[in-house]
Amino acid sequence: MNNSPHPIYCYFLNSLLMIISYLAKCFCLLLFLVIYLVLSALDHSINYTSLI
């Protein structure tokens, strides 16, 4: 009976790690998208100021 909760705990930890890695991937993709948008916006603002 003492070993009974252990596999459940391992399964919970494994699923938690999977969720964390999935969220980390989503966060990295969102961060990359935000950086890309900010850089493109800066590039556009630089182009507009050079045109004026």
Backbone torsions as a table, in degrees:
resi	resn	phi	psi	omega
1	MET	NA	-25.6	-177.6
2	ASN	-71.1	-30.4	-180.0
3	ASN	-86.1	-2.6	-174.9
4	SER	-65.4	-46.2	-178.0
5	PRO	-75.2	-11.7	-174.7
6	HIS	-64.1	-47.5	178.0
7	PRO	-63.1	-34.3	178.4
8	ILE	-65.0	-40.8	178.9
9	TYR	-65.5	-41.4	178.2
10	CYS	-64.4	-41.3	179.0
11	TYR	-64.4	-41.1	178.7
12	PHE	-64.5	-42.2	179.6
13	LEU	-65.7	-40.3	-179.9
14	ASN	-65.3	-43.9	179.3
15	SER	-67.3	-34.9	177.8
16	LEU	-65.0	-41.1	178.0
17	LEU	-65.6	-38.8	177.6
18	MET	-63.0	-43.3	179.7
19	ILE	-64.6	-41.3	-179.8
20	ILE	-65.2	-41.3	179.7
21	SER	-67.6	-37.5	177.6
22	TYR	-64.3	-43.7	178.3
23	LEU	-66.2	-35.3	178.6
24	ALA	-65.5	-39.5	177.3
25	LYS	-64.2	-43.9	179.1
26	CYS	-63.5	-40.1	-179.8
27	PHE	-65.7	-40.3	178.4
28	CYS	-64.8	-41.6	178.3
29	LEU	-64.2	-42.4	178.9
30	LEU	-65.7	-39.3	179.2
31	LEU	-64.4	-42.7	178.1
32	PHE	-62.1	-41.6	179.6
33	LEU	-64.7	-42.9	179.8
34	VAL	-64.5	-44.0	179.0
35	ILE	-62.7	-41.5	179.0
36	TYR	-62.7	-43.4	179.7
37	LEU	-66.3	-40.5	179.6
38	VAL	-65.6	-42.6	179.5
39	LEU	-65.8	-39.5	179.0
40	SER	-68.0	-37.4	177.6
41	ALA	-65.7	-41.7	177.2
42	LEU	-64.0	-39.8	179.4
43	ASP	-63.8	-41.6	178.8
44	HIS	-66.2	-39.9	-179.5
45	SER	-67.4	-37.0	177.2
46	ILE	-65.9	-39.9	178.1
47	ASN	-64.7	-39.6	-179.9
48	TYR	-67.9	-39.7	-179.7
49	THR	-70.7	-30.7	178.2
50	SER	-74.8	-28.1	178.6
51	LEU	-72.2	-33.2	-177.2
52	ILE	-71.7	NA	NA
